Amino acid sequence: MPKFINRAGQIFGRLRVIQEAGRDQNKKVIWRCVCECGTFVQVTAGSLVTGNTTSCGCYLKERITKHGGWNKSSYNTWRGMMRRCYNKKDKDYYKYGGVGIKVYKKWHDYPTFANDVGEPVGDQTLDRIDPHGSYTPENCRWASLTTQNRNVRMSRRNKSGIKGVLQIGNGWVAQISAKGVTYRSKLFNTKEQAAQERCSMEKLYWCES
């Protein structure tokens, strides 16, 4: 067990440690701190010494407000993008950072990201043109949900080589998902027939208004 270090009186960023406040569920020491703005917070020793926590949250809010990101869609998108790629505790990390997807280095700074991509319109969200590629200026765009549905990664279990066309026994079917519901066509003799049906299903279920 690591040696206990009394951090009372020490300063980390905007936080001054006041006293020990117990242990968390992992038995790590928690410290009661006061921020320069006067807010009291409780922070684990690890978060203090690594620099992960340097204020009560006021510093981040000031940065966002200063650069005009507070409550903007682009800021929420940026935060989600960074979490998925770099926070191993994020529920989607295994699909992004866990498989090597990264964020363009200059986009680690929110104002630069916002300046490059602008703000979305309507139901648009950030889309990677190559769904296997990283978040870079050449590979990202704001796109509607319909466009993104057409751009999802093809499953490695798909042996047809055609998105939305699956082999069932000796035949082929077209499959599509829309609004949380999966639809499947009748069985066709060839994958080319199933591919044509898939195109018809896209027009039916993904037709943009």
N, C-alpha and C positions, 0 to 999 in steps of 0.2 A: 504494500500500500504506500503511495507516495507520501512524503513528509508534508505535514500541515504547515502552510505559510500564512501568517497573519497579515492580511492585506488592508487592515483598517488604517485609514489615513492616506492610502495610496490613491493616485489619480490616473485614470485611464480615459483619455480624450476629454469629454465634458463631464465625466462621472467621477465623483469622490466617494471612496468606500467608507461607510460609517461603521458597520458591524456585521458579524456573521448572522445569517438568518436561517440556518438549518441546512438540510441536505435534500437533494432532489431524489427521484425514484431510482436513479443510478448511483446514489450515495455520493454525488459530487457536491462540493461546498457551494452554498448560495450566499451571496453578499448583498446586504441592503446598501444602496447607493443613493446619493442625491446628485441630480443633474444641475448644470449651471443655470438652467431655467427655473429651478426650484422644485421640479418633479422628483418624487421618490420612486425608485424601481428596485427590483430584485433580479440579480444577474448571477449566473454561475461563474466560478473562477475561470473556467476554460474560455468562456466568451469574452471575459475581460482581458486576459493575457494574450489572446490571439488577435485581439482588435476587432472581433466580429461585432461587439457591442461597444459603442463609444459615447452613446447618449441615450436619453429616454425615448428617442425617436424623433426629436425635434430637428436634429441636424438633417436627416433625410427629407423631412417635410419642407424645411427651408430651401434645400437644393431644388426640390421639385417645383415649389412655388416660384422660386427665382427664375427658373427656366420655362415656366408656363406649362408644366406637365400635369399639375394637380387636376385630377378628375378628367383627364383626356384619355380617349380610347387608345391612343398610341402608347401612353405610359403603361396602362394595364397590359397591353400586348407585350411591351418590352419586358415587364416584370415576369410575365408568364414564360416568355422565351428564355430568359436567363435562368429561371428556376428549372425548367425542363432540361436544360443543357448542362447545368453546373451544380444543382442541389441534389445530392444522392438520396435525400429523404423525400423528394417530390414523387408523387404517385406515377408520373409519366416519365421519370428519368430514364427508365430502362429502354424506352422507345426512342430516346433522343440522345442525351449525353452518354448513356450506356452503350450505344452502338456507334459512338464516334461523331455524332452531329455536334457542331460547334457554332459559335456566333462570331461573325466578323469582328476582329479585334477592336476597331474603332467604334463599333456599336455597343461595346461594353459601357460606353458613356451615353446615357439616355438622350441628352440634347442632340448629339451627333446623329443618333438613330432617327429621332423625330425629324430632324432637318432633311435627312436623306429620303425618308419614306412618306412624309406628310401624314395626313389623317385619313382614316377610312370613310367611305360613304355608305349609308344604309346598313345592310347586313354584312358588309365586307369584313373579312378578317385576313391576317397575314398568311400568305400561301407561299410554299416553296415550289417553284416550277418543277425542279427535279426533287421528288419527295424523298429521295435517298441522300440528297445533298445538304450542305450546311446553310445557315442563315447568312447570306452574303448579298451585296447590292445586286449582283447579276442574277441571283436565284430567288429573289423575293419580290412580291407584289401584293397589293391589296386585291382580293378577289372575292366574289360572291360565294355563298355556300354551294350553289349549283356548280360553279367552275371547280371548286375544291373537291366536290364529290367525284368529278370526272378525273381528278388528278391524284386519287389515293394510291398508295403503294399496292402493287399486285402481290397477292399471297404467294409465298414460295411453294405452296401446295398446289397452285394452279398449273396444271401440265399442258394447258392449251396454248399458252403463250399469248392469249387474248384476254384482256381485262374483262371480267364478268362472264366468262364462258368456262363452264366446268364439265368435266367428264363424269358421267354417271353410268357405270357398267360399260356397255359398248356404245352408248349414245352420248349426246351433248346437250346441255341446257344453258340458257341465259339466265343470269341472276343479277338483281339490282336491289339496293337499299335506298329508301326514301322516307324521311321523317320517322326514323326508328323502326320501320317495317321492311322486311326482306321479301321480295317477290321473285318467283322462279317460273320460267316458261315450261312449256311441254317439252318432251324429249325429242331431239332431232337426230337424224342419222349422221350428219356431218357437223364439224365445228364451224364451218363457213355459214351454214344455215343458222346456227345458234348465234353467231356473231351478228348477222343481219337482224335477228330478233332483238339482240341486246341494243342495237342502235335505235330500233323502234321503241323499246322500253325507256331509253334515255329521253327520247322526245316526249313520251307520255308522262313519265314520273319526274323528270328533271327540267321540264320546259320552264324557262324563265318568263315571268310576266313582263 
